[in-house]
């Protein structure tokens, strides 16, 4: 645009203008094209780590930019969150986030005011409610009716404590007017193991975590927590279809940068990550891991985060959810 505006100037002056633009705060992208670090707030392995590595590799090939993945686990993601918040807002440090960040930041006493520049909602991860194949419950209504008949006797295992999945559980408890006991585990796999060992009544977990047990009939899915039915389970109703209108668990993975990262930089990053997610080879690998591309960027993602943050805060207060 500047070149078009000043095209009547001599070539040497135009070159100087372009260089000055590239070195200004708004044209700092030249500083971003060296190395970009994607911080993952959990240990290697799992969906957050997989997403970062798949997209980082695709962007490296497509853009010629070095993409480094750094795992910084601890304090339910807050160690990574605080570090990224303090990073320079130049687009060189990014973080993969999930709705757990919105929950954890409201139940933990933080040493730092964690603030980010939202870039994109990248993928959605469907969650389901399941029981063992030998369970007497064949529908969600069966499970909740039994819970209503024996307050506090039935249990549901999931990732926690103070996670977005515990918040989803509390919302279902209130919608169904039942008293069940939430049993927290450090990950989806341990929760599934507890269910298989019949230590808990049911589980709320990502579909990908239970998929391997469905063909052997070790587990049975009662309902999916998404807005609509999912392709791998076309005959399984949603929780909303099971009688709890408007209920859904929107579990997602997204990308953020430190607050005050220039809009020009976040827009460029949004374009890179959107293209990477939509690349057929990458998309196929993501779906195989239970991650479904559903990109929303910029202002729309910011609005979504604010709504979910406020909703989580209300449930945390009502249910008196605490971090360990």
C-alpha positions in Angstrom: 0.0 0.0 0.0 2.9 2.4 0.9 4.6 1.6 -2.4 1.4 2.5 -4.3 0.9 5.7 -2.3 4.5 6.9 -2.9 5.2 5.4 -6.3 6.1 8.9 -7.7 9.2 8.9 -5.4 12.6 7.9 -6.5 13.5 4.2 -6.3 16.0 4.8 -3.6 13.5 6.7 -1.4 10.9 4.0 -1.9 13.4 1.4 -0.8 14.2 3.3 2.4 10.5 3.7 3.1 10.0 -0.1 2.8 12.9 -0.8 5.1 11.6 1.6 7.7 8.2 0.0 7.6 9.7 -3.4 8.1 11.6 -2.2 11.1 8.6 -0.4 12.7 6.5 -1.9 15.5 3.7 -2.6 13.0 6.0 -4.3 10.6 7.8 -6.5 13.0 7.1 -9.6 11.0 10.7 -9.8 9.9 11.6 -10.6 13.5 9.0 -13.4 13.5 10.3 -15.3 10.5 13.4 -16.6 12.3 12.1 -19.1 14.9 8.7 -19.5 16.5 8.3 -21.4 19.7 5.0 -23.2 20.4 4.6 -23.8 24.1 2.5 -26.9 25.1 1.3 -26.7 28.8 1.5 -30.5 29.3 4.1 -33.3 28.9 4.9 -34.8 25.5 2.1 -37.0 24.2 -1.6 -36.3 24.1 -3.7 -34.2 21.8 -2.2 -30.7 22.7 1.3 -31.9 21.9 0.2 -33.8 18.8 -1.6 -30.7 17.4 1.4 -28.5 18.0 3.9 -30.9 16.3 1.7 -31.6 13.3 0.9 -28.0 12.6 4.5 -26.8 13.4 5.9 -29.3 10.9 3.4 -28.3 8.2 4.1 -24.6 8.7 7.8 -25.3 8.6 7.4 -26.9 5.2 5.0 -24.4 3.8 6.6 -21.2 5.1 10.2 -22.1 5.7 10.0 -21.0 9.3 11.6 -22.9 12.2 8.9 -24.1 14.6 10.0 -25.4 18.0 7.7 -27.2 20.3 8.4 -26.7 24.0 6.6 -28.8 26.7 6.2 -26.9 30.0 3.9 -28.9 32.3 3.0 -28.1 35.9 0.3 -26.4 38.0 -2.4 -27.5 35.6 -0.9 -25.5 32.8 -0.3 -22.3 34.7 3.5 -22.5 34.6 3.4 -22.4 30.8 0.7 -19.8 30.8 2.6 -17.4 33.1 5.8 -17.9 31.0 4.0 -17.2 27.7 2.3 -14.1 29.2 5.6 -12.7 30.1 7.1 -13.3 26.7 7.8 -10.5 24.2 4.6 -9.8 22.1 6.4 -10.2 18.8 4.8 -13.4 17.5 7.8 -15.6 18.3 6.2 -17.3 21.4 2.8 -19.0 21.1 0.8 -21.4 23.2 -1.6 -24.2 22.5 -4.6 -23.9 24.9 -7.7 -25.7 25.8 -10.8 -24.7 27.9 -8.9 -26.0 31.0 -7.0 -22.7 30.9 -10.3 -20.8 31.4 -11.1 -23.0 34.4 -7.7 -23.2 36.1 -7.1 -19.5 35.9 -10.2 -18.9 38.0 -9.4 -21.4 40.8 -5.7 -20.9 41.3 -4.0 -18.0 43.0 -1.7 -16.7 40.3 1.6 -14.8 40.8 1.0 -13.0 37.5 -1.9 -11.5 35.6 -2.2 -14.0 32.8 -3.3 -12.2 29.6 -3.2 -13.4 26.0 -4.0 -12.3 22.4 -6.4 -14.9 21.0 -5.4 -16.1 17.6 -7.6 -19.1 16.6 -9.8 -21.9 17.7 -8.3 -24.7 15.7 -10.0 -28.1 16.5 -12.9 -29.5 18.4 -12.6 -32.8 20.4 -15.8 -34.7 21.0 -16.4 -36.1 24.5 -18.7 -38.9 25.5 -20.3 -40.5 28.5 -19.6 -44.2 28.7 -20.2 -47.2 31.0 -18.8 -50.7 30.9 -20.3 -53.3 28.5 -21.6 -55.1 31.6 -23.4 -52.1 33.0 -27.1 -52.2 33.5 -27.4 -48.7 32.0 -28.2 -48.5 28.3 -29.1 -44.9 28.0 -28.2 -41.6 29.7 -31.7 -41.6 31.1 -31.1 -45.0 32.7 -27.9 -43.7 34.4 -29.4 -40.5 35.6 -32.6 -42.1 36.9 -30.4 -44.5 38.9 -28.4 -41.5 40.3 -31.7 -39.8 41.2 -32.8 -42.9 43.1 -29.6 -43.2 45.0 -28.2 -39.7 45.6 -24.4 -39.7 45.8 -24.0 -43.5 45.2 -23.1 -43.4 41.5 -19.8 -42.0 40.3 -18.4 -40.4 37.1 -14.7 -40.3 36.4 -12.9 -37.7 34.3 -9.9 -35.4 34.1 -9.6 -33.1 37.1 -9.9 -31.5 39.5 -11.0 -28.0 38.6 -11.0 -28.9 34.9 -13.4 -28.0 32.1 -14.7 -31.6 32.2 -15.6 -31.2 35.9 -17.5 -28.1 35.0 -19.3 -30.0 32.3 -20.2 -32.6 34.9 -21.5 -30.0 37.3 -23.6 -28.5 34.6 -25.2 -31.9 33.8 -25.8 -32.6 37.5 -27.8 -29.3 37.7 -29.7 -29.8 34.5 -30.7 -33.3 35.5 -31.2 -32.5 39.2 -29.2 -35.5 40.3 -26.5 -36.0 42.9 -23.5 -38.0 41.5 -19.9 -38.1 42.7 -17.1 -36.7 40.5 -13.9 -38.7 40.7 -10.9 -36.9 39.3 -7.9 -38.5 37.5 -4.8 -36.8 36.0 -5.8 -37.9 32.5 -8.3 -39.6 30.3 -6.5 -42.9 30.2 -6.4 -43.4 34.0 -10.1 -42.6 34.1 -10.9 -45.2 31.5 -8.8 -47.7 33.4 -10.8 -47.0 36.5 -14.0 -47.6 34.6 -12.7 -50.9 33.1 -11.8 -52.0 36.6 -15.3 -51.1 37.7 -14.0 -48.7 40.3 -16.4 -46.0 39.0 -19.9 -46.1 37.4 -19.3 -44.0 34.3 -16.8 -41.8 32.6 -16.7 -38.5 30.7 -13.8 -38.6 28.3 -12.7 -37.8 24.7 -14.1 -40.2 22.1 -10.6 -41.0 20.9 -9.7 -42.3 24.4 -12.5 -44.9 24.4 -12.7 -45.7 20.7 -10.4 -48.7 21.0 -12.6 -50.4 23.6 -15.9 -50.0 21.7 -15.3 -52.7 19.1 -14.6 -55.3 21.8 -17.7 -54.2 23.7 -15.8 -53.5 26.8 -17.3 -50.0 26.9 -20.7 -48.7 25.8 -21.3 -45.0 24.9 -24.6 -43.6 26.4 -24.4 -40.1 24.9 -22.1 -37.6 23.2 -21.5 -34.2 24.7 -21.3 -32.3 21.4 -23.9 -30.1 19.8 -24.6 -32.6 17.1 -24.0 -36.4 16.7 -20.5 -37.4 15.7 -19.6 -39.3 12.5 -18.0 -42.3 14.2 -21.2 -42.8 16.4 -24.1 -41.9 14.2 -26.6 -43.9 16.4 -25.6 -42.4 19.7 -27.7 -39.4 20.8 -26.3 -36.1 22.1 -26.9 -35.1 25.7 -29.3 -32.5 24.4 -31.3 -35.1 22.5 -31.4 -37.1 25.7 -33.6 -34.5 27.3 -31.2 -31.7 28.3 -31.9 -29.0 25.7 -29.0 -26.8 24.7 -26.5 -28.8 26.7 -23.1 -29.3 25.1 -19.5 -29.6 26.0 -17.4 -27.6 23.6 -13.9 -29.0 24.2 -11.4 -27.3 21.8 -7.8 -26.6 21.3 -6.7 -23.2 20.2 -3.7 -20.8 19.7 -2.8 -17.7 21.7 0.0 -15.2 21.8 1.2 -12.8 24.6 -1.1 -9.8 25.0 -0.4 -6.8 22.8 1.0 -8.9 20.0 0.4 -6.7 16.9 -2.7 -7.4 14.9 -0.7 -7.7 11.7 1.3 -10.5 13.3 -1.6 -12.4 14.7 -3.4 -12.2 11.4 -0.4 -13.7 9.6 -0.2 -16.5 12.2 -3.9 -17.1 11.9 -3.5 -17.6 8.2 -0.6 -20.0 8.6 -2.3 -22.1 11.2 -5.6 -22.2 9.4 -3.9 -23.3 6.2 -2.0 -26.0 8.1 -5.1 -27.4 9.8 -6.9 -27.5 6.5 -4.1 -29.3 4.6 -5.7 -32.7 3.6 -2.7 -34.8 5.0 -2.7 -32.9 8.3 -6.5 -33.0 8.6 -6.5 -36.7 8.1 -3.9 -37.2 10.8 -5.8 -34.9 13.2 -9.1 -36.8 12.7 -7.4 -40.1 13.3 -6.4 -38.6 16.7 -10.0 -37.5 17.5 -9.4 -33.8 16.6 -11.8 -32.2 14.1 -10.8 -29.0 12.4 -13.2 -26.2 13.1 -11.3 -22.9 12.7 -12.5 -19.6 14.2 -10.1 -16.7 14.5 -9.7 -13.2 15.6 -12.6 -11.3 17.2 -15.0 -14.3 16.9 -12.6 -16.4 18.9 -12.2 -13.6 21.5 -15.9 -13.3 22.0 -16.2 -17.1 22.3 -13.5 -17.2 25.0 -15.2 -14.4 27.0 -18.6 -16.2 27.0 -17.0 -19.5 28.0 -14.9 -17.9 30.7 -17.9 -16.2 32.3 -20.0 -19.5 32.1 -17.2 -21.4 33.8 -16.9 -18.8 36.5 -20.6 -19.1 37.3 -20.4 -22.9 37.6 -17.2 -22.7 39.6 -18.8 -20.4 42.1 -22.1 -22.3 42.3 -20.4 -25.7 42.7 -17.6 -24.3 44.9 -15.0 -26.0 42.7 -11.5 -25.9 44.2 -8.0 -26.7 42.9 -6.0 -29.3 44.8 
